[in-house]
Amino acid sequence: MADNEEQPKPANPADDLVTTSHTIGDLAYTATAGRVVLRREVLTDGKFDGHLAKAEVFLTSYILDGADPATRPVTFAFNGGPGSSSVWLHLGLFGPRRVLAGDAGDIAKPPYELVDNAETLLKHSDLVFIDPVSTGYSRATKGEKPDEFHGFTADIESVGEIIRLWASRNERWLSPKFLAGESYGTLRAAGLAEHLQSRHGMYLNGIMLISSVLDFATIHFTEGNDLPYVLFLPTYAAIAHYHGLHGDRPLDEVLAEAEEFASRDYPWALSQGARLPDRQSIVDKVASLTGLKPDFVDRVNLRVEHVRFYTEVLRDRRRVTGRLDARFLGWDNDYGRELMSEDPSYTAILGPYTAALNHYIRAELEYANDLPYEILTGNVHPWSFKEFENASVTVADKLSAAMRANHNLKVHVASGYLDGATPYYAAEHVLAHLTIPDELRGNIETKYYPAGHMMYVHEPSRLQQSEDLAAFIRSAANR
């Protein structure tokens, strides 16, 4: 090609959706998997210059055959991270197929198995699983910068645009609509509820917040912020109880004691600093609730950081507990460590979910892509929170605004007592501080499970949670 000859332009990307038909029990449904091109309007010198392809976002949707879209709910679901694909909710709880990953003390052996999910949420709602840019098969288009999507506002805007597109193309604006997010996905979901209302006029029936984090000040252990030490304490007590450090006391009794201490004496004691008159009594109380030795509590100045706790609490047994799910135990290579080297609850489930997803997409949904499916990637970091410079990252204000504007918006909050990443008492704290009128507090329901971050890994919790979510959708979708 001559030097002065015009170089060929890259091919304009197009959607590559693949549709297949399936049945589970007496449910017949259509599955669609593939990437949707995300475009943005371009203005040049103030003039409209077309729609530029910015990213290709991977979706998996399930639509019940023959249902009336006017009454049939649809749920848009995603996980968190940031950097996580939607595989966990997809193959662990909501989808028509699920992976048998085993559980604490009985981890599944490779190769793994996919089975029909008799409790699938598809019985009650159509489902759309979204992988944000750089997760799953979602990628920025050629010449575009992925990090433009790797931040608080950019993430909400891009996922919101995908939801708008899907609802428009599938004629579902008049369907009951729900969001479901897990972990950082709860922060995304709360932000999206407000964004979809204010930007697109799309009002939702409900949002499902699973393993919730709505305000980072409640979980980030930073200098001068005593709030996380207080809000993690009931979770530490639950973990100590699970591992036999509270004898035969009932869990609810242990939690009641921990919550009372965390609501009154503990925050007061931490606020006193060197003025605390009876330090030893607080040391002893924290130690008795958490199962830690008083000397350790004293040495960390009454403030037990969460990973230090999971490393320390069973040190005498030469075991560490999981962070995502403290029911899981692991070994380390050095029992003098300050911080454990890996989370045994994450490593236990990563293999089954990854293998199942990679098989399922090609073999059953017939979508082929040679890119690696990014289950949980670090490629999105550093994640931008530029909107919160010198302030805590929070969406409590956005959730409050969404509820005040849409007084029919229902909120379901699911927590695991043994979730050491997003503690249940921190979720309760944020909910209690939402700036909504008392008349709207009845729109919020909370559910609790004796398991961890992905509480559905625990089979009794999965069955109960499936029932709870189905009831929530039926109630919130009722006209």
C-alpha positions in Angstrom: 0.0 0.0 0.0 1.4 3.4 -1.0 2.3 5.8 1.8 -0.3 8.3 0.7 -3.0 5.8 0.4 -5.8 6.0 3.0 -5.5 3.3 5.7 -8.6 1.1 6.0 -10.8 1.9 9.0 -11.5 -0.8 11.5 -14.7 -2.6 11.0 -17.6 -1.1 12.8 -18.4 -3.5 15.7 -21.8 -5.1 15.7 -23.9 -7.0 18.3 -23.1 -10.8 18.2 -26.0 -12.2 20.1 -26.9 -15.9 19.9 -30.3 -17.2 20.8 -31.2 -20.7 21.9 -34.3 -22.4 23.3 -34.4 -24.4 26.5 -36.7 -26.0 29.1 -36.4 -26.6 32.8 -39.3 -28.6 34.3 -42.4 -27.1 32.9 -40.7 -23.8 32.0 -39.9 -23.1 28.4 -37.6 -20.1 27.9 -35.3 -18.4 25.4 -31.7 -17.6 26.2 -29.7 -15.0 24.5 -25.9 -14.6 25.0 -23.5 -12.2 23.4 -22.1 -8.7 23.3 -24.1 -5.5 22.7 -22.2 -2.5 21.3 -22.3 0.5 23.6 -22.3 3.7 21.7 -22.1 7.4 22.7 -23.2 10.5 20.9 -20.3 12.5 19.6 -20.4 16.3 19.3 -17.7 18.0 17.2 -17.5 21.8 17.5 -20.9 21.7 19.0 -22.4 19.7 16.1 -23.7 16.1 16.2 -21.1 13.8 14.6 -22.7 10.4 15.0 -22.6 7.6 17.5 -19.2 6.2 18.3 -18.8 2.6 19.4 -17.1 2.7 22.8 -17.5 -0.8 24.2 -18.9 -4.3 23.7 -20.8 -5.4 26.8 -21.6 -9.1 27.3 -25.1 -10.0 28.4 -27.0 -13.2 29.1 -30.7 -13.0 29.2 -33.5 -15.5 29.9 -37.0 -14.8 28.7 -40.0 -17.0 29.6 -41.8 -18.1 26.4 -45.4 -16.9 26.0 -45.4 -14.5 29.0 -47.2 -11.2 28.9 -44.5 -8.4 29.0 -47.0 -6.0 30.6 -47.1 -8.1 33.8 -43.9 -10.2 33.5 -41.1 -8.8 35.7 -37.5 -8.4 34.4 -34.5 -8.4 36.7 -31.1 -6.9 35.7 -28.4 -8.5 37.7 -24.7 -8.0 38.3 -22.0 -8.7 40.8 -19.4 -6.3 42.2 -15.7 -6.2 42.8 -15.2 -3.7 41.1 -13.9 -6.2 38.5 -16.3 -9.1 39.0 -18.4 -10.6 36.2 -21.9 -11.7 37.0 -21.0 -15.4 37.2 -21.8 -15.7 40.9 -25.4 -14.7 40.8 -25.9 -16.3 37.4 -24.7 -19.8 38.2 -25.0 -19.7 42.0 -28.5 -18.4 42.7 -30.7 -16.8 39.9 -30.1 -18.7 36.7 -31.9 -21.8 35.3 -28.6 -23.7 35.6 -26.3 -23.8 38.6 -22.9 -25.2 39.5 -22.4 -27.7 42.3 -19.5 -26.1 44.0 -19.7 -27.9 47.3 -19.5 -26.1 50.6 -17.3 -25.5 53.6 -15.8 -28.8 54.7 -17.0 -30.5 51.5 -15.5 -28.6 48.5 -16.4 -30.1 45.1 -13.7 -31.9 43.3 -12.8 -31.2 39.6 -14.3 -31.8 37.1 -17.4 -30.0 38.2 -21.1 -30.4 37.5 -23.9 -28.2 36.2 -27.5 -29.0 37.1 -30.9 -27.6 36.6 -31.8 -24.9 39.2 -35.3 -25.9 40.4 -35.4 -22.7 42.4 -34.4 -20.4 39.6 -35.7 -16.8 39.8 -36.8 -17.3 36.2 -40.0 -18.7 37.6 -40.9 -15.3 38.8 -38.9 -12.8 36.6 -37.1 -12.7 33.3 -33.4 -12.3 33.9 -30.6 -10.2 32.3 -27.1 -10.7 33.6 -24.7 -7.8 32.8 -20.9 -8.0 32.8 -19.5 -4.4 33.1 -16.7 -3.4 30.8 -13.4 -5.4 31.3 -15.2 -8.2 33.1 -16.5 -11.4 31.5 -16.3 -11.0 27.7 -17.0 -7.2 27.9 -14.3 -5.0 26.4 -13.7 -1.5 25.2 -13.7 -1.3 21.4 -10.5 -0.8 19.3 -8.9 2.5 20.0 -10.9 3.2 23.1 -9.5 3.4 26.6 -10.9 0.8 29.0 -10.2 3.0 32.0 -12.8 5.5 30.9 -15.3 2.9 32.2 -13.4 2.1 35.4 -14.9 4.5 37.9 -18.0 5.2 40.0 -19.9 7.4 37.6 -18.7 5.9 34.4 -19.7 2.5 35.6 -23.2 3.5 36.6 -23.7 5.4 33.3 -22.5 2.5 31.1 -24.5 -0.2 32.9 -27.5 2.2 32.9 -27.2 2.7 29.2 -27.2 -1.1 28.6 -30.3 -1.4 30.7 -32.0 1.4 28.7 -31.1 -0.3 25.4 -32.2 -3.7 26.5 -35.6 -2.4 27.8 -36.1 -0.4 24.6 -35.1 -3.1 22.1 -37.2 -5.8 23.9 -40.2 -3.5 24.4 -40.1 -3.9 28.2 -40.5 -0.3 29.4 -44.0 -1.2 30.8 -42.8 -4.4 32.5 -42.2 -4.4 36.3 -38.4 -3.8 36.6 -35.9 -4.8 39.2 -32.2 -4.5 39.9 -30.1 -7.1 41.7 -26.6 -6.4 42.8 -24.1 -8.2 45.1 -21.3 -6.6 47.1 -20.0 -3.6 45.1 -22.9 -4.4 42.9 -25.2 -3.1 45.7 -23.5 0.3 45.5 -23.9 0.2 41.8 -27.6 -0.8 42.1 -28.4 2.0 44.5 -26.7 4.5 42.3 -28.4 3.1 39.3 -31.9 3.4 40.8 -31.4 7.2 41.1 -29.5 7.5 37.8 -32.2 5.6 35.8 -34.9 7.8 37.3 -33.1 11.2 36.8 -31.4 10.5 33.5 -33.9 8.2 31.7 -37.1 8.6 33.6 -37.1 4.8 34.3 -38.7 4.0 37.6 -38.1 0.7 39.2 -40.4 -1.6 41.2 -37.6 -2.9 43.4 -33.9 -3.4 44.0 -32.3 -6.4 45.6 -29.1 -5.7 47.6 -27.2 -8.9 48.4 -24.2 -8.6 50.8 -24.6 -4.9 50.9 -22.1 -2.0 51.0 -23.6 1.4 50.5 -21.1 3.5 52.4 -17.4 2.7 52.4 -16.9 4.5 55.7 -18.6 1.5 57.3 -16.1 -1.1 56.0 -12.8 0.8 55.3 -10.4 0.7 58.2 -8.7 4.1 57.9 -6.9 6.2 60.4 -9.3 8.1 62.6 -12.4 6.2 61.5 -13.6 4.0 64.3 -16.9 3.1 62.7 -15.7 -0.2 61.0 -14.3 -1.6 64.2 -17.7 -1.2 65.8 -19.8 -2.4 62.9 -17.7 -5.6 62.3 -17.9 -6.6 66.0 -21.2 -8.6 65.7 -19.8 -10.4 62.7 -16.6 -11.3 64.6 -18.9 -12.6 67.4 -20.9 -14.7 64.9 -17.6 -16.2 63.5 -16.4 -17.0 67.0 -19.7 -18.7 67.7 -19.6 -20.8 64.5 -16.1 -22.1 65.4 -17.1 -23.1 68.9 -15.7 -20.2 70.9 -19.0 -19.4 72.6 -19.7 -22.9 73.9 -23.3 -23.9 73.5 -24.8 -20.4 73.6 -27.4 -19.8 70.9 -26.3 -17.6 68.1 -29.1 -15.1 68.6 -28.1 -14.6 72.2 -24.5 -13.9 71.2 -25.5 -11.5 68.5 -27.9 -9.6 70.8 -25.0 -9.1 73.3 -22.6 -8.0 70.6 -25.1 -5.6 69.0 -25.9 -4.0 72.3 -22.2 -3.5 73.1 -21.6 -2.2 69.5 -24.5 0.2 69.8 -23.5 1.8 73.1 -20.4 1.0 75.2 -17.9 0.1 72.4 -18.2 3.3 70.3 -18.1 5.4 73.5 -15.0 3.6 74.7 -13.2 4.1 71.4 -14.2 7.8 71.4 -12.5 8.3 74.8 -8.9 7.5 73.6 -6.5 7.9 76.5 -9.4 9.2 78.7 -11.0 5.8 78.9 -11.4 5.2 82.7 -11.7 1.4 82.8 -9.8 0.1 79.7 -9.4 -3.5 81.0 -13.2 -4.0 81.1 -13.5 -3.0 77.5 -10.5 -5.2 76.6 -12.1 -8.2 78.3 -15.5 -7.6 76.7 -14.1 -7.4 73.2 -12.1 -10.5 73.8 -15.0 -12.5 75.2 -17.2 -11.5 72.2 -14.7 -12.2 69.5 -12.9 -15.2 70.9 -9.6 -13.3 70.8 -7.1 -13.3 73.6 -7.3 -10.2 75.8 -3.6 -9.5 75.2 -4.1 -9.3 71.5 -7.1 -6.9 71.9 -5.0 -4.7 74.2 -2.0 -4.7 71.8 -4.2 -3.6 68.8 -5.6 -0.7 71.0 -9.1 -2.2 71.2 -9.4 -2.0 67.4 -9.5 -5.3 65.5 -9.0 -4.9 61.8 -10.9 -7.6 59.8 -8.2 -9.5 58.0 -6.1 -9.5 61.2 -9.1 -11.1 62.9 -9.5 -13.9 60.3 -5.8 -14.6 60.6 -5.7 -14.5 64.4 -8.9 -16.0 65.7 -7.9 -19.6 65.1 -4.2 -19.2 65.2 -3.9 -21.7 68.0 -5.4 -24.3 65.6 -3.1 -23.2 62.8 -6.0 -22.3 60.6 -7.3 -19.1 59.0 -10.9 -18.4 58.4 -12.4 -17.1 55.1 -13.1 -13.4 54.6 -16.0 -13.8 52.2 -17.3 -16.7 54.2 -15.8 -17.5 57.6 -17.2 -21.0 57.6 -14.3 -22.0 55.3 -11.0 -22.7 56.8 -7.6 -22.7 55.2 -3.9 -23.3 55.9 -1.1 -20.8 55.6 2.6 -21.3 55.1 3.5 -19.2 58.1 1.5 -19.0 61.4 3.3 -15.9 62.6 1.7 -13.8 59.8 0.0 -10.6 60.6 -2.3 -11.1 57.6 -3.3 -14.3 55.9 -1.9 -14.9 52.4 -5.2 -15.8 50.7 -8.9 -16.1 51.4 -9.8 -19.8 51.6 -13.5 -19.1 50.9 -12.7 -17.5 47.6 -10.2 -20.1 46.4 -12.7 -22.8 47.2 -15.3 -21.6 44.8 -13.3 -19.9 42.1 -12.5 -23.2 40.3 -16.1 -24.6 40.1 -17.6 -21.3 38.9 -15.0 -20.6 36.3 -15.1 -24.1 34.8 -18.9 -24.1 34.8 -19.2 -20.7 33.1 -16.7 -21.4 30.4 -18.4 -24.7 29.6 -21.9 -23.4 29.8 -21.6 -20.4 27.5 -20.2 -22.4 24.6 -21.7 -25.8 25.0 -25.3 -24.9 26.1 -25.8 -21.2 25.1 -23.7 -21.8 21.9 -21.8 -18.5 22.2 -18.2 -18.7 21.1 -15.5 -16.2 22.0 -11.8 -16.9 22.3 -11.2 -14.1 24.8 -10.7 -15.2 28.4 -13.8 -14.8 30.4 -12.7 -12.5 33.2 -14.3 -13.9 36.3 -12.8 -11.4 38.7 -10.1 -9.1 37.2 -7.7 -6.6 38.6 -7.6 -4.9 35.2 -10.2 -2.3 36.3 -7.8 -0.9 39.0 -7.1 1.7 39.9 -10.9 2.3 40.1 -11.7 6.0 40.0 -13.7 7.6 42.9 -12.8 11.1 41.8 -16.3 12.2 42.6 -15.6 11.6 46.3 -12.3 13.4 46.7 -11.7 14.0 50.4 -15.0 12.3 51.2 -16.3 8.9 51.9 -17.7 6.9 48.9 -21.4 6.5 49.6 -24.7 6.0 47.7 -26.9 6.4 50.8 -27.9 9.8 49.5 -28.7 8.4 46.0 -30.8 5.6 47.4 -32.6 8.0 49.7 -33.3 10.3 46.7 -34.6 7.5 44.6 -37.0 6.3 47.3 -38.3 9.8 48.0 -39.0 10.4 44.3 -40.4 6.9 43.7 -42.4 6.1 46.9 -43.3 2.7 45.4 -39.6 1.6 45.2 -39.1 -1.5 47.4 -35.7 -2.5 48.7 -34.7 -6.0 49.7 -31.4 -6.4 51.7 -29.9 -9.8 52.2 -27.0 -10.4 54.6 -24.9 -13.3 55.8 -24.0 -13.4 59.5 -20.6 -15.0 58.5 -19.8 -12.5 55.8 -16.5 -11.0 56.8 -16.4 -8.6 53.8 -19.7 -6.7 54.1 -20.9 -7.1 57.6 -24.6 -7.2 58.3 -24.5 -4.7 61.1 -22.9 -2.1 58.7 -25.8 -2.6 56.3 -28.2 -2.0 59.2 -26.3 1.1 60.2 -26.6 2.7 56.7 -30.3 1.7 56.3 -31.1 3.4 59.7 -29.4 6.6 58.4 -31.2 6.9 55.1 -32.8 10.3 54.7 -36.3 9.1 54.0 -39.6 9.8 55.8 -40.8 7.2 58.3 -43.6 6.4 55.9 -41.1 4.8 53.4 -39.2 2.7 55.9 -41.8 0.0 55.4 -40.5 -0.3 51.8 -37.3 -1.9 53.1 -37.1 -5.5 54.1 -34.0 -7.3 55.5 -33.2 -11.0 55.5 -30.4 -12.9 57.2 -28.7 -16.2 56.6 -26.2 -18.4 58.6 -23.6 -18.2 55.8 -21.2 -15.7 54.1 -20.9 -13.2 51.3 -22.3 -15.7 48.7 -24.7 -17.1 51.2 -26.2 -19.3 48.4 -23.1 -21.5 48.6 -24.7 -22.8 51.8 -27.5 -25.1 50.5 -30.1 -24.3 53.3 -29.4 -20.6 52.8 -29.8 -20.9 49.0 -33.2 -22.5 49.3 -34.4 -19.9 51.8 -33.0 -17.0 49.9 -34.6 -18.2 46.6 -37.9 -18.3 48.4 -37.4 -14.9 50.0 -36.4 -13.3 46.6 -39.4 -14.8 44.9 -41.7 -13.4 47.5 -40.1 -10.0 47.2 -40.6 -9.9 43.4 -44.2 -11.1 43.6 -45.0 -8.4 46.2 -43.2 -5.5 44.6 -44.4 -6.3 41.1 -48.1 -6.5 42.1 -50.0 -3.7 40.5 
